[in-house]
Amino acid sequence: MEMLQALVAALALVGSTVIIHYESLRAITILTSHLTIPHRALSLVVIAGVLLAHLFEVCIFAAGFFLMHEHLGLGSVAGQFNGSALDYFYFSATMYSTLGVGDLFPTGPIRLVAGIEALTGFVLIGWSASFTYLSMQRSWDQMQSQLAPR
């Protein structure tokens, strides 16, 4: 039963982060289409927006781990862990980025959620890389058309 609860929690977290990511990329696209700033600054806006989206998504998973650990009894985070918000954020960031340092590790049913977070983070980071490339390609194409002799 606990594994089923962990799976439901994982699916809710994945759904939330995918929606947040989609809406973040959509907002970045709308914002950058209206900006009249140099192309280098535009690339910084895109990268900053993408990084903020990822940080928010890491926070969503961290909150999920907190709830599963502290309130639902679906396992714990072990290792050099004292239960602070920073510990949950750090654990989530290492899972999301697939870094998995090893100083903190999940025990119990939340192991399933940690594994799914790693897969989700990998996919969303790839999506961000593709989005950033396409945004920069559009920017470079616009720059080339402005520089071309008429």
Stockholm file with secondary structure:
# STOCKHOLM 1.0

chainA/1-150         MEMLQALVAALALVGSTVIIHYESLRAITILTSHLTIPHRALSLVVIAGVLLAHLFEVCIFAAGFFLMHEHLGLGSVAGQFNGSALDYFYFSATMYSTLGVGDLFPTGPIRLVAGIEALTGFVLIGWSASFTYLSMQRSWDQMQSQLAPR
#=GR chainA/1-150 SS CHHHHHHHHHHHHHHHHHHHHHHHHHHHHHHHHHCCCCHHHHHHHHHHHHHHHHHHHHHHHHHHHHIIIIISCSCEEEESCCCCHHHHHHHHHHHHTTCCCSSEEEETTHHHHHHHHHHHHHHHHHHHHHHHHHHHHHHHHHHHHHHSCC
#=GC SS_cons         CHHHHHHHHHHHHHHHHHHHHHHHHHHHHHHHHHCCCCHHHHHHHHHHHHHHHHHHHHHHHHHHHHIIIIISCSCEEEESCCCCHHHHHHHHHHHHTTCCCSSEEEETTHHHHHHHHHHHHHHHHHHHHHHHHHHHHHHHHHHHHHHSCC
//
